[in-house]
Amino acid sequence: MKINNKDEALTQLNTLEEKVLCRLAELSTNPKALEYFSNPIKFATVKAFLN
């Protein structure tokens, strides 16, 4: 699923269980994790691994 904007992202996040959302929020405070989300090549690698 391609999410194109902040509103779509927040709508999708709102559907997650609280525990999962808290874990994602925790990752958002980790500089290494943010590097994977910010870098298109690293993000593609993570997505490929998870698919």
ROVEX-761317 format. One line per 2 residues: number of its first residue (from 1); for each residue x, y, z of N, C-alpha, C, O. Coordinates in pm, 1 decimal, decimal comma, always signed. Example, Ala and Ser with C-alpha at 12.3 -4.5 7.8 and 13.67 -1.06 7.14 Angstrom:
REM residues 2
1) +1319,0:-569,0:+780,0:+1230,0:-450,0:+780,0:+1320,0:-330,0:+780,0:+1423,6:-331,9:+846,5  +1285,0:-225,0:+708,0:+1367,0:-106,0:+714,0:+1290,0:+3,0:+787,0:+1340,9:+113,8:+803,9
***
This chain:
REM residues 51
1) +84,0:-117,5:+0,0:+0,0:+0,0:+0,0:+89,1:+124,7:+0,0:+174,5:+139,8:+87,4  +70,1:+210,6:-94,3:+145,3:+335,6:-104,1:+69,2:+443,3:-27,8:-48,4:+468,6:-54,0
3) +137,6:+505,8:+66,2:+79,7:+615,4:+143,4:+143,9:+743,2:+93,1:+266,3:+756,8:+94,0  +59,8:+838,1:+48,7:+109,9:+954,7:-22,4:+119,8:+1082,4:+58,9:+186,0:+1176,9:+16,1
5) +56,0:+1088,0:+174,9:+61,9:+1211,7:+252,2:+42,6:+1182,7:+400,7:+13,6:+1070,2:+441,3  +59,7:+1287,4:+479,4:+53,2:+1273,4:+624,8:-84,2:+1227,3:+672,3:-93,7:+1145,6:+763,9
7) -190,8:+1279,0:+610,8:-326,2:+1238,1:+651,3:-348,0:+1088,9:+628,5:-403,9:+1020,7:+714,5  -304,6:+1037,8:+513,8:-316,9:+894,2:+486,7:-232,6:+813,8:+585,5:-274,7:+707,9:+632,0
9) -114,3:+864,2:+616,9:-26,3:+794,3:+711,7:-91,1:+786,8:+849,9:-91,4:+681,2:+913,3  -145,5:+898,5:+895,8:-209,2:+899,9:+1027,6:-334,4:+812,3:+1031,7:-361,7:+747,8:+1132,9
11) -409,8:+809,9:+923,1:-527,9:+723,2:+915,4:-485,8:+577,0:+927,1:-549,0:+499,3:+998,6  -378,7:+539,9:+856,7:-330,0:+401,8:+862,6:-276,9:+368,3:+1001,7:-305,4:+261,2:+1055,2
13) -200,3:+459,3:+1059,6:-146,5:+434,9:+1193,7:-257,6:+420,7:+1296,8:-243,2:+345,4:+1393,1  -366,5:+491,1:+1278,2:-479,1:+486,3:+1371,0:-545,4:+348,5:+1374,5:-617,4:+317,1:+1469,2
15) -521,8:+266,7:+1272,6:-582,2:+133,5:+1269,1:-498,4:+29,2:+1343,2:-543,4:-83,4:+1364,5  -377,7:+66,7:+1382,1:-287,7:-28,8:+1447,7:-324,5:-50,0:+1593,1:-382,0:+37,4:+1658,0
17) -290,2:-168,2:+1643,1:-307,1:-195,2:+1785,6:-216,3:-100,5:+1864,2:-112,6:-57,2:+1814,1  -255,3:-69,4:+1984,9:-179,3:+24,6:+2068,0:-34,1:-19,3:+2086,3:+57,5:+62,7:+2079,0
19) -13,8:-147,9:+2109,9:+121,4:-200,4:+2133,0:+210,1:-177,5:+2009,9:+326,1:-138,6:+2023,0  +155,6:-201,7:+1891,6:+230,4:-184,4:+1767,1:+260,7:-36,5:+1745,0:+372,1:-0,8:+1706,9
21) +163,1:+48,2:+1768,5:+181,5:+192,1:+1751,3:+288,8:+244,6:+1847,3:+371,3:+327,3:+1808,6  +287,9:+197,7:+1969,9:+389,8:+238,7:+2067,3:+528,8:+194,8:+2023,2:+625,6:+268,6:+2041,8
23) +539,8:+77,9:+1966,0:+669,4:+30,2:+1916,8:+718,5:+114,2:+1800,1:+837,1:+146,2:+1791,7  +627,9:+150,0:+1710,1:+666,8:+237,8:+1599,0:+710,5:+374,9:+1650,0:+807,5:+432,1:+1600,2
25) +639,6:+426,8:+1748,3:+676,0:+555,8:+1805,9:+813,4:+548,2:+1872,2:+892,3:+642,4:+1864,7  +840,8:+436,2:+1936,5:+972,1:+416,9:+1998,9:+1081,8:+416,3:+1892,5:+1187,9:+475,5:+1912,5
27) +1057,2:+350,4:+1780,7:+1155,0:+350,4:+1671,2:+1178,4:+490,9:+1617,4:+1288,6:+522,3:+1572,5  +1076,3:+575,4:+1621,2:+1089,8:+709,6:+1566,2:+1185,0:+796,5:+1647,3:+1223,4:+904,5:+1602,5
29) +1223,6:+750,7:+1766,1:+1319,6:+825,3:+1846,5:+1461,5:+772,6:+1830,0:+1555,0:+825,7:+1890,0  +1477,9:+668,7:+1749,2:+1608,1:+605,8:+1729,2:+1672,4:+658,3:+1600,6:+1617,2:+638,4:+1492,4
31) +1787,8:+725,0:+1610,3:+1851,6:+781,0:+1490,6:+1882,0:+677,8:+1381,9:+1867,5:+707,8:+1263,4  +1923,7:+557,2:+1420,0:+1951,7:+453,2:+1319,8:+1824,5:+410,8:+1247,5:+1825,1:+392,2:+1125,8
33) +1716,3:+395,5:+1321,7:+1589,0:+358,2:+1260,2:+1541,6:+468,3:+1166,7:+1494,4:+440,0:+1056,5  +1553,5:+593,0:+1209,3:+1511,7:+705,2:+1124,9:+1592,4:+710,9:+996,2:+1540,8:+750,8:+891,7
35) +1718,5:+671,3:+1003,6:+1801,1:+667,7:+883,1:+1742,2:+570,5:+780,3:+1745,3:+597,8:+660,3  +1689,0:+458,1:+826,9:+1627,2:+361,8:+735,4:+1497,7:+415,5:+675,9:+1464,5:+384,4:+561,5
37) +1425,1:+495,1:+752,0:+1301,2:+553,6:+700,7:+1328,5:+672,5:+609,5:+1249,4:+700,3:+519,3  +1438,5:+742,8:+631,3:+1470,6:+864,1:+555,5:+1544,0:+836,3:+424,9:+1531,7:+913,0:+329,5
39) +1618,5:+729,6:+419,9:+1699,3:+697,2:+303,0:+1620,0:+603,0:+211,2:+1584,0:+493,0:+253,3  +1592,3:+644,2:+86,6:+1510,1:+561,3:-3,5:+1568,1:+421,6:-29,9:+1493,3:+324,5:-41,7
41) +1698,6:+412,0:-38,9:+1761,1:+281,7:-65,2:+1747,8:+190,6:+56,6:+1713,2:+73,2:+43,4  +1775,0:+244,3:+173,0:+1762,7:+164,0:+295,6:+1617,0:+125,9:+321,3:+1588,6:+14,3:+364,9
43) +1524,9:+218,3:+294,4:+1383,0:+187,7:+313,7:+1339,2:+76,0:+218,7:+1264,8:-13,7:+258,3  +1384,9:+81,5:+94,6:+1352,2:-23,9:-2,6:+1406,7:-158,3:+43,6:+1342,1:-261,4:+25,0
45) +1523,6:-157,7:+102,9:+1582,9:-281,4:+154,9:+1496,3:-340,1:+265,6:+1470,1:-460,4:+267,2  +1452,1:-255,9:+357,3:+1365,8:-302,8:+467,2:+1234,3:-356,8:+411,0:+1188,4:-463,3:+452,1
47) +1174,0:-284,1:+317,9:+1047,6:-329,7:+258,9:+1064,8:-463,5:+188,5:+980,4:-552,1:+202,0  +1173,8:-478,9:+113,2:+1198,9:-604,3:+42,3:+1217,3:-719,1:+140,8:+1168,0:-829,5:+117,5
49) +1287,1:-694,0:+249,5:+1307,7:-796,4:+351,0:+1175,2:-839,7:+413,5:+1154,6:-958,2:+440,0  +1086,2:-744,7:+436,8:+958,8:-775,3:+501,0:+856,1:-838,1:+406,8:+761,4:-902,6:+451,7
51) +875,0:-819,3:+278,3:+780,9:-878,5:+182,5:+826,6:-1013,4:+149,6:+762,6:-1082,7:+70,4
***
